[in-house]
């Protein structure tokens, strides 16, 4: 199982109760498919960066979970088939963490090489004069 973040935007025409029911429905799908829901973060009604399906606002909800790729595919299929969901995005988080770790290792290796060679890093003040 891998770590994912999924955010979806629900239609602004829904009531708060309908949005809560929609969130519970998707949480149930995650549990039913064997995923481990780590966090549900309801951001509430927010303005969209651009119009989506002629809406300029929507109800944002973020799920953090441990899941397999089949669960994410099923969840996204349900988002697509639900008229109340106007936008969604799922991101695999362990890939980003691994990339950040690789970048740190490269930076540390380069700093060590420079220290051994006696090369001093120039600070921003020295560069700007």
Secondary structure as GFF3:
##gff-version 3
##sequence-region A 1 129
A	DSSP	beta_strand	2	11	.	.	.	ID=ss1
A	DSSP	alpha_helix	16	32	.	.	.	ID=ss2
A	DSSP	beta_strand	36	52	.	.	.	ID=ss3
A	DSSP	beta_strand	55	67	.	.	.	ID=ss4
A	DSSP	alpha_helix	69	81	.	.	.	ID=ss5
A	DSSP	beta_strand	85	92	.	.	.	ID=ss6
A	DSSP	alpha_helix	93	117	.	.	.	ID=ss7
A	DSSP	alpha_helix	124	128	.	.	.	ID=ss8
###
